[in-house]
């Protein structure tokens, strides 16, 4: 009888290759969020939390793609992608001046936590779809 696969934290320890793939993936999350928020905002009136939902969906999508392409390393690569996007959002949050108009849900703690949590989940989903995990 086959033993069930156990969860291991080694899935989330990034290697050098995870960094090389995760850094561009993180910038893709950021750029795709801006793109979809702008395009949807031109057609419809989007509430402030709508951009956070777009960020979560893009993070999940990129995480799934890294899981599909990187197989067992997918969750670690997706974590690096999420951390990269979180770094960009944190920089924008700290660089914003008091009078600047920003979406504080996305560029702030909410967006930072969303990318860090959702991207690795997507990496796990993508790897499971390819039966690597």
N, C-alpha and C positions, 0 to 999 in steps of 0.2 A: 504494500500500500504506500503510495507516495505521500510524503510529508507536506503539509501546507507551507506555502512560502511565508517567511516571517519578515516583518518590517525591520529594516536595519538603518541606522543613522549614517552608515557609510555611503548611502545613496546621495546624501547632501553635502559631502565633502568635495569641494571642487578641485580639479587638477588643472594643469597649465592649459590643456586643450579646452577644458570647460570655460576658462577665462577668455581664450581666443575666440570661441564661438559665442559666448554669452554677452560679451561687450557689445558687438554689433546688434545682437538680438534685443538687448536692452534699449538701444537707440531706436530700433524699429518699433518697439512698444511705445516709446515717447512720440515719435513722429506719426505713427498711425493714429494715436489718440488725438493729436492735434488735427490731423487730416479729417478724420471722421467727425470730430466735434465741429469743425468749421463747415464741412459739407452739410451735415444735418442741421446745423444752426442757420444756414442760409435758407433752407426750405421750411423749417419748423421752429417754433419757439421752444427751446430746450430749457428745462429748469436746471438749477445749479447742480443737483445730484445726477442729472442726466450724463454729464461729462464723467462723473465717477463711475457710472454704470458702463459707459463706453470704455474707460480705462480698464475696468475689471474684465470686460469681454475680450479686449485686445490682449491683455495679459494672459488670459486663459488660452486664447488662440495661439499666441506665440509659444506658450508653454507646451501646448499639445504638439505643435510642430517640432519643437526641440526634442520632445519625448519620442516622436516618430523617427526623427533623423538620428538621434544620438543613442537610442535604445536604453541600455542600462545607465548611461551617464545623463539621460534626459532630465531627471529631477535636479541634478547638480547644475547642469547648464542653464536650466530654467531659473534656478535660484540666483545664479550670477546675473542673468538677464534682469530679473526683478530687482536685485540690488543695484544694478547700473541705473535703471530707471528711477529707483528710489533716490539714488545720489543726485541725479539731474533735478528731480522734483525738490529735494532738500536744498540744493544750491539756489534754485529759483525762489524758494520760500524765504531763505535767509537774505537773498539779494534784493527782495522786494522792499521798496520804500513805503512808508506809512500811507501815502496818497495813491499808490498804484492800485489799479483795478485788476484783481486776480480772482480766480475761482479758488477760494480757500479750502474747498473740499478736495480738490485734486492736487493743488499745489500747497501741500501741508501734510499733517500727520495721517489724514484719511487716505490720500493717494499713495503715500509712502508705504503704509501698512498693506494697502490693497495689492500693490505690485509684489511686495515681499511674500505675501501669503498665497496669492492666487497663481502666480507663475509656476512655482514648484508643483502645485496641485495639477496644473495642466501638463507639466512634464511627466508626472506619474500616470496620468490618464493616457497620454500619447504612448508611453512605453508599454503600458498594459494592452493597448490596442494592438501593438506589434508583438505581444506576448513575450516581451523581454523581462518583465518583472513578475 
